[in-house]
Amino acid sequence: MRFTPEIKAQMLENDLQALAAAMHDRDSLVEVLPIMTMPCLLFVGEADPRFPKVQECVQSMPNATFVSLPDLNHAQANMRSDLVLPHITQFLQQVSHKTTARS
């Protein structure tokens, strides 16, 4: 994958130790996911190796919305605000509408 000079500069400004720490395995959330009742939006690129795990998480969460981004890997999905923001906007509108309707 090739990055524009701007994206490459932004990536190099990251805290490399923090990024390395984020790559380590974490404790499982399998017991927590079913009790997470707040609205959650999960999006993932279909070419992301994490795709199957995100799908599993969504199945365990009672109030989750899942967005699949075709042909995108992890980095691409996180850089494509043009594809992701419409889903986020719609999700926030739905959550806001539900909250307002309950008041």
Phi, psi and omega in degrees: 000132178259140179248149174292159177304325180294314180295318179299317179297318178297318181295321180289342177280350181295158175282104186296327177293320178294319177297319178296319179295325180291341181279346181285154176299146179243165175300148180291144176255011186305325180279338183273325186306315181295340181260004176277094186269351179288151177298133180228140175246124177240129176232148183202144175284141181294338178267005178281131178301340180277354185310308181298324180293321179294319177300318178298316180301314182300321181296333182269348186261126185289341185224046184255145172246132184245132176236122178258131182249102184301141173066011181249141173268190184300307183295317181298318180298324181280346179260352184263069179300332179296332178268327187276317185302321176300323177292319179295316180300314179297316179300313181295324177295318179295315180296316180298318180297318179296318180294318180293322181293329179283337184287000000 
